[in-house]
């Protein structure tokens, strides 16, 4: 029982972490809490469904569907991110944080209808990749290999982003921009390009989360809504803009949810918010956020 | 606020109510209903505007909206209270009571944290409502048409009756808000928005102001919810859903935090845009709403109220120029840096 809760929780935490990582990255660099993140997640899921479907009609080997899912996420990031960041968000930089939340809310509303126009309102099913990795026997229970692979992907994503930020030259530049865009610009950093790149990475992670989830759910209108609220809870718990925070936050939320599902299913939805409320009462800024001095 | 100006505000408010009642009498039924919903939503938005004056935005007013609505609906269905004049204030009071324990906690938070915590509260309530089979689950339940001051309302008269109820209730609350905004306590909210530490140094309690505002906003939200539930004749958990709260914030941004009248103009405008895009673009009304929102934020950054308030500033050029000068002297007052400038 305990093992089941643990594994379920960690699996759920994995995809949650992938999505929340993108959210926290975009907030860290651009200072935007992006509600449309959920729409990019949905776009990733839809694109994955289409790509895997095309692969099947072209009679490419089933293993290709895993590559197709990755390609779907890349495509969404390559098309949507520059369009959104350069075309829309740029106009509103420097405005109040809450106003920017509302801008992304508008974008969310727009994308919600756009996905319906492109893919229609009927659900898509892409269950093939889910069976590809077989089952894994742990003790008496057997688990789907795909779920466990998800954990590995999440860990890889987290490590890659952490390593990229802290151990490479371009990562240091991004950190400099996070610290102070003006000073970074005066040192010759192309801040505008850093913003576009960071946003693109954020969208890619959202779309990847969506693409990886697509085989486990029926892809239909409304998938975007649920994920936003939960991933908000994750980044708020961890502290906005912190990678370690997103990881711990995702684990807390994932385990809280798994515990609720297996012991007392009626409280599934609250368990997430209760976890968030408890953390915020003791650490108002989130677990991994440093307190900031306020200007007088 | 001086007594004469209080009297002037009240007189103007009463005149507006009378005018709206007269106009409403002549409106077609669908427009009466649309206006009724706009007023009900407008009261909720007024609550957000009240919070915005203190510098915070609640993304979870759906919670108090739903509490007020369910309180009125249950009062009617379970307790047999049929009079709207009791049910509507009861909705507001119960919403304020439910919100009160959270007020001291929330008063510690600002900005996105305040927005997200209120959002979480509203989603918890949504979860409870969806799961509770005694309250009709995700379908909600119907509410009988109320009586007003003991008078049963005929089918033909119901459109105007609910409209009149909404106008009078929102009118009274709007006058109360206008008076409060101009009172010392109301102005302290604006001071908190500008600089909390200075307010504390001057002996004010920022937390008490914020908590008070939150409870007052909850009362307004609950009243709006009760009005909406009684006018619709139906209530469902969707009242507490975050997209609903988002629409209230949208209306508040559209209104700006300047005045009371702008709030209702914005609410009416939003309701009209929603109805017409629902009618003409049934599959893409969210798209239309989103584009409308973007246009407003881009071109009317200080809200619809700036359309006439800015003109007033122009009529008094000296004061306007002075304010502008002050603004240009303090470009980074809020500590926000301008990424666009670096690009």
HADDOCK unambig.tbl for C-alpha pairs under 7 A between the chains (distance, minus, plus):
assign (segid A and resid 93 and name CA) (segid B and resid 338 and name CA) 6.68 0.50 0.50
assign (segid A and resid 93 and name CA) (segid B and resid 339 and name CA) 6.25 0.50 0.50
assign (segid A and resid 93 and name CA) (segid B and resid 340 and name CA) 5.79 0.50 0.50
assign (segid A and resid 94 and name CA) (segid B and resid 336 and name CA) 6.75 0.50 0.50
assign (segid A and resid 94 and name CA) (segid B and resid 337 and name CA) 6.44 0.50 0.50
assign (segid A and resid 94 and name CA) (segid B and resid 338 and name CA) 4.58 0.50 0.50
assign (segid A and resid 94 and name CA) (segid B and resid 339 and name CA) 6.30 0.50 0.50
assign (segid A and resid 94 and name CA) (segid B and resid 340 and name CA) 6.79 0.50 0.50
assign (segid A and resid 98 and name CA) (segid B and resid 111 and name CA) 6.82 0.50 0.50
assign (segid A and resid 98 and name CA) (segid B and resid 112 and name CA) 6.55 0.50 0.50
assign (segid A and resid 103 and name CA) (segid B and resid 294 and name CA) 6.30 0.50 0.50
assign (segid A and resid 106 and name CA) (segid B and resid 290 and name CA) 4.18 0.50 0.50
assign (segid A and resid 106 and name CA) (segid B and resid 291 and name CA) 6.87 0.50 0.50
assign (segid A and resid 106 and name CA) (segid B and resid 293 and name CA) 6.12 0.50 0.50
assign (segid A and resid 106 and name CA) (segid B and resid 294 and name CA) 6.39 0.50 0.50
assign (segid A and resid 107 and name CA) (segid B and resid 290 and name CA) 6.30 0.50 0.50
assign (segid A and resid 109 and name CA) (segid B and resid 286 and name CA) 5.25 0.50 0.50
assign (segid A and resid 109 and name CA) (segid B and resid 287 and name CA) 5.82 0.50 0.50
assign (segid A and resid 109 and name CA) (segid B and resid 290 and name CA) 5.39 0.50 0.50
assign (segid A and resid 110 and name CA) (segid B and resid 286 and name CA) 6.07 0.50 0.50
assign (segid A and resid 110 and name CA) (segid B and resid 287 and name CA) 4.07 0.50 0.50
assign (segid A and resid 110 and name CA) (segid B and resid 290 and name CA) 5.37 0.50 0.50
assign (segid A and resid 113 and name CA) (segid B and resid 284 and name CA) 5.61 0.50 0.50
assign (segid A and resid 113 and name CA) (segid B and resid 286 and name CA) 6.32 0.50 0.50
assign (segid A and resid 113 and name CA) (segid B and resid 287 and name CA) 5.75 0.50 0.50
assign (segid A and resid 181 and name CA) (segid B and resid 339 and name CA) 6.21 0.50 0.50
assign (segid A and resid 181 and name CA) (segid B and resid 342 and name CA) 6.87 0.50 0.50
assign (segid A and resid 182 and name CA) (segid B and resid 342 and name CA) 5.88 0.50 0.50
assign (segid A and resid 185 and name CA) (segid B and resid 342 and name CA) 5.77 0.50 0.50
assign (segid A and resid 191 and name CA) (segid B and resid 342 and name CA) 6.55 0.50 0.50
assign (segid A and resid 191 and name CA) (segid B and resid 343 and name CA) 5.87 0.50 0.50
assign (segid A and resid 192 and name CA) (segid B and resid 343 and name CA) 4.86 0.50 0.50
assign (segid A and resid 269 and name CA) (segid B and resid 127 and name CA) 6.18 0.50 0.50
assign (segid A and resid 270 and name CA) (segid B and resid 124 and name CA) 5.79 0.50 0.50
assign (segid A and resid 273 and name CA) (segid B and resid 120 and name CA) 6.33 0.50 0.50
assign (segid A and resid 296 and name CA) (segid B and resid 197 and name CA) 6.40 0.50 0.50
